[in-house]
């Protein structure tokens, strides 16, 4: 069973920056992708950014140019640097780890960390 521990988050003014970090432990097999999702009140959870073990990254359009995801495969960690934050970025952010073993896919989730962008 993979455990994900998140840190970071909090309250920041519009235009400010925050950094989220996530560390995975207990993985018996390689983690194919790690990323961040978010869920705002009344909305569905959405993928914010993800990074594969091969170094590919993808972002939701609304954060491109503002957020940067970075991953350390050796340490099984992933971070999300969030710059130029907007009120619409306010949400609970969840770390995700995705593995595929013998054609079976697994998703693991962190407990979530609140990000609030407000003046």
N, C-alpha and C positions, 0 to 999 in steps of 0.2 A: 504494500500500500504506500502510495506516495503522499507525503505531507508537504504542504506549501505554507510558508510563513511569510507574511507581508509586513512591510514597514513603510512609513512615510504617510503622506496624506495630511489633511488638516484644512485650515481656513486660510485663504489667500485673497488678496485684492485682485480685481481684473488687471490683466497685464503682467501679473506676477508669475513666479515659477514654483514648481514643486517637483520632487523626485520620489518615485515609488520604487521599492525594491522587493524582490521575492526570492526566497531560497527554497529549493526542493530537496527533500531527503527521503530515503527509503526506496529509491528507484532501483529495481533489480535489473531492468532493461533500459536501453537508451530512451531518452525523451526526445521525440521527434521535433516537437515544437513547443515553445513557451510563449505566452502572450498575456495581454491584458484585455479584459472586457469591462464594460461599465453598464450600470443600470440606474437610470434616473427615475424618480417617482412617477408612476403611471405609464412608464415606457418599458419596452422589452429590452432585455440584455443585448448589447451589441459588442461586436469585436472592435477594439480600439486599435490594437497593433499586435503583431505576432512576428516571431523570429524562428526560423527553422535551424536545425543543427548544422545545416549546410551553409548558413549565413544569409539566406533569403529573408527579406522583411516585407511586410505589407501593412498598410495603414488605412483606416477609414478616411474618406475624403476630407471630412471636417477637421481632422487634426494634422493633415499633411503640411509640412513646413513649420509646424509648431512643436510636435512631439517627436522624440527620438527613442527608439527601443534599442537596448543593447543586451547581449546575452553572453554569458561565460559558460561554455559547454563543460569545461573541466569541473567547474564548481556547481553546475546546475543552478545558476542564478540568472535572473532577468531583471532589468531595471527599465523604468520609463521616465525619461526626462520630459517634463511638461513645461513649455514656455508659452508666453503670451496667452495666458489662461483667460477664458471667457466665462461669463456666468452660465452659459449653456454646457460647459464642461462639468458642472456640478453633478455628481453622481456617486454611487458606491462603486469602487473599482475592485475587480476581482482578478487575481492571478490565476492563470490556467496553464496546465501542463498536459500535453497530448502525446500519447504513445500508441504504437501499433505493433502488436506482437502476434505473429502467426495469423495475420489477417483480422485479428480482433482489435478494435480500437478502444482506447481508454481515455477518459478525461478526468482530470483531478482539479479541484478548486481550492483556492484560499478562502479565508473567512470573510474577506472584503474589508476595504478601508475607505472611509468617507473622504471625499474631496469636495470642498465647498468654495466656490468663487463668488465673492460678494464684497461690496464696499461697505 
